[in-house]
Amino acid sequence: MEENRNSSGLAYVMARSLDMVFTVDKAGNLVRVNESVRLTLGHSFEEWVGKPAADILHVYGVAPSSFPGSLREKAPHPVPGHVQVRGKAVQVSWSTIRDEEGGLFFCIGHTDSREQRFRSLFDNNPDMALFQDETGIILDANRSFLSFTRKEREQVLNKPLTDFLPASAAALFTEKLAKAFSGQQVDFETEVDFSNQGLRVLSVVKVPLRAGGEVLGVHTLIRDITAQRQAQRTVRQQAEKLNTIFESITDAFFMLDKDWKFTYINREFDRLLHTNRGEITGKSIWEVFPEEVDGLFHRHYYHAAQSGEAVHFEAYFAPLDLWLQVKVFPSEEGLMVYFDDITERVKAISELEKLSVVARRTTNSVIITDAQGLTEWVNEGFTRITGYTLPEMLGRKPGEILQGPETDPDTVRRVSRALKAQEPFSDEILNYRKSGEKFWFYKEVTPIFSESGELTRFIAILSDITARKEEEAQRLAMARELYRQNTDMQQFTYIVSHNLRAPVANALGLSEALLNQDRNSEQYSLSLGYLRHTIQRLDQVLRDVSEVLSIRSNDNLLEMKPTTVAEVWGQAQDDLSVPLRQCGARVEDHIEEGLLVQANQAYLHSVFHNLLSNAIKYRSSERPLLIKVEGASYAEGEAILRFSDNGSGLDLMKVRGKLFGLYQRFHRGTEGKGIGLFLIKTHIEAMGGRIEVSSEENVGTSFTIYLKKG
C-alpha cells in the first residue's frame, strides 16, 4: 500500500514539476523523464529509455562534470552546469538523489523560471512561432505551426522552413531570414498558395536573438490574416460601389464633417464649381469659399447643423454667376448637400415675366361689343389670331363662337359675373380658333359709359398667351417631376446616411478589431460573424438601391403596349400558388373579359405579385385569408383595378406620408424589407397610372389602381 502511494506521488511530481527530472537505474541507463525535459530540450526521449543516460544527455551539453559526483554517490547539494537548448547555453543547477530502497537515481535540473515562462508563451502562442538557425533549419516550432502544417514535431524539427512552403515563396522567406541574421527585425506580408489549404495571406515577423553581439538564431512569428484581408477587400469593393452611385447621380454632391471639412466630393461638384476635389478634400468649406462666410449658404448650412432639420433653398452664387437649388440633410457625421444649376430656369422665368408685361401692353387683338355683349367690331389682329372675320362675328356674342368643350365653366361664369357688374376686369380663358385648334386669350375688358353714366359698350383687348400657358403646363409637369425626384432623393439620402453608412462604419470597425483578436478565440468567431452579417446587409441595400435607380432611369425607355389584365393576374397567382394554398387562402377575381391596359407587362406583374405577397404575409390570424380582385373599364379612357383582402389592415392616420416610402415597415413581428409598396407605387407611376388605398385595422386593406386602357 505504501509503495503504491510513493509511486503515485512520484508520478504526480514528475508530471507537474517545472524542473527537469531524470530517473536512472544502477547501471546508468535512462528509466524515465518528465514533461519539463521535453519542453526544455525540445525532444521526446521515450525511444531512448533503457539506453545510457550519460551518452544521451551529452548530446545536449550535459557533460559528466555537470552531474555532482557520480550516479553511485549521493550529492544533494546543487552543482551549477549548462545545457544546450536549441543552440543556446542555459544555466542549470543539478542535484542527484539516490533512492536507497528502489535502487534509482533522480537527476534534477533547475533552470531559470523565465525560460519556463518563455517556453509556455512560445508553445501557447496562437500565432505560428519558429526558431531557426542561419541555414533556415527549424530548431523549435510551437503547436500553432504544427497544427497549420498538420505535422508532428519530429517531422518538423531539424528541417528547413522552405520544406513546408511552396517553391514560389521559398526565395522570399530565405531573403528575409538573411536580413534578420544581419541583426534587423523584419516585418512583411505575403500571399502563399498552399496545396492543401489554398491561397493564404500571412503576416510575418522575424526577430533576431542576440548574445554577446552575435545573432544565435531568429524567432519567426507567422499570423494567418486571410480572413481579415478578405473582409477588408469586401468592404473596399462595397465602398467602391457606393462611390460609383455617388458619381452617377446627376446632382452635385458633397459631405461635410462636424468641423465643416469636406469628406467627399463627387465629379459633378467639380464640373459646376470648377474645383479640384483632390486639392480641397479635407479642407474647411469656409476656407475654400471664404466669400460665403455669413452669407446665405452659411446661414442655411448652420441652421441645418444646429436644428437637425433638412433645408431646401435657392441661392445666387456670385463668383460663377450661378443660381443653385440646394438640399441640405444633416446626419450624425455632419452634412450631406445636393445642389444643381437652375440658372437657365431662373433666367427663363425672368424673361417670361418681362414678356408678359409687354404682352399686356400690346393691343394685338381688339373686340368691341354693345351693352348686351353682342359684337360690333373686331380688328385685323383678332381675325389673324382666331380666323374669324368681322362679318362672321357681327351681332353674336364672342363666347358663343370662341368657347369649346375644354373651356373652363368656372371661368365662363366668372367672366359673366364681371360683365354684369359693369366693372373693368381681366382674365384668361381657353378658346378655339376657326380651325378647331385650341389657344389661350388674356383679356382685359373695360366698360364704356355715356355722359349720363349709362353703359353703352365693352372694349376688350386680347392677347394670345398660348405659348405662355404651354410653358406653365411644362413648368407644372417639371415641378411634379422635381417633386418626385426630390422625394426619391430624400429616400436615397436616408439609405446613404443610415442603411449604407452605418454598416460600412460597422464593417470597418469590425475588420480593424479582428486584427487585434486571437483568431482561435470565441470573440474572434463572433466578430467575424457580425462582419459577415453587416456586409450581407450592405450588399442587400446596394441591390435595393440599384433596383430603384434602374426603375427611375428606365422610365422614359419603358416599353408600353396593350396588356391583358387577366393574363398577367393569372401568372402572378400561379407564381404564388404554393403559399396561397399553404395558408388556405381563397381568391375571387372578377375581371372584365378582354380588359386591356396600356402597361409594361413586367411592371404590371410585379404590382400583382407584391400585392399578393403582402396579402399573404400580413394576413389575419383570426380568419382565413380572402382576396378579391376586380377589373373594369372606367371613365375617360381609364381602367380601374381593385385589389382587396381581409388581412390585418393599417391605421392610415398613423402611417400617413410613409405608406409608400422606401424601407417603411408597419407590422411588428413580421419579416419584410419595407420595399414592396414603394415598388408598387413606383411601377404604377412609371406606367402613367396612380394608386389609392383604404384600410382599417383588423378589417383589411383595399388598393385601387388607375391605368390607361389599351
Salt bridges, closest charged atoms under 4 A:
GLU2 OE1 - ARG5 NH2 2.43
ASP19 OD1 - HIS110 ND1 2.61
GLU35 OE2 - ARG38 NH2 2.35
GLU47 OE2 - HIS43 NE2 3.06
GLU100 OE2 - ARG98 NE 3.39
ASP112 OD2 - ARG114 NH2 2.72
ASP123 OD1 - ARG119 NH2 2.82
ASP123 OD1 - ARG153 NH2 3.92
ASP127 OD2 - ARG223 NH2 3.19
ASP140 OD2 - ARG86 NE 2.47
ASP140 OD2 - ARG119 NH1 2.53
ASP140 OD1 - ARG153 NH1 3.24
GLU189 OE2 - ARG229 NH2 2.70
ASP224 OD2 - ARG200 NH2 2.80
GLU247 OE1 - ARG267 NH1 3.56
GLU247 OE2 - ARG277 NH1 2.64
GLU268 OE2 - ARG271 NH2 2.57
ASP270 OD2 - ARG277 NE 3.63
GLU314 OE2 - ARG345 NH2 3.15
GLU333 OE1 - ARG501 NE 3.89
GLU351 OE2 - LYS354 NZ 3.88
GLU376 OE1 - ARG457 NE 3.40
GLU392 OE2 - LYS434 NZ 2.60
GLU406 OE1 - LYS438 NZ 3.03
ASP410 OD1 - ARG413 NH2 2.30
ASP427 OD2 - ARG414 NE 2.74
GLU428 OE2 - ARG468 NH2 2.04
GLU428 OE1 - LYS469 NZ 3.11
GLU437 OE1 - ARG433 NE 3.40
ASP464 OD2 - ARG433 NH2 3.69
GLU472 OE2 - ARG468 NE 3.33
GLU472 OE1 - LYS469 NZ 3.39
GLU481 OE2 - ARG484 NH2 2.86
ASP488 OD2 - ARG552 NE 2.37
ASP539 OD1 - LYS241 NZ 3.86
ASP539 OD2 - ARG543 NH1 2.09
ASP544 OD1 - LYS673 NZ 3.17
ASP555 OD2 - ARG484 NH1 2.90
ASP555 OD2 - ARG552 NH1 3.81
ASP575 OD2 - HIS605 NE2 2.79
GLU588 OE2 - ARG586 NH1 2.41
GLU622 OE1 - ARG623 NH1 3.91
GLU638 OE2 - ARG690 NH1 2.73
GLU685 OE2 - LYS681 NZ 2.48
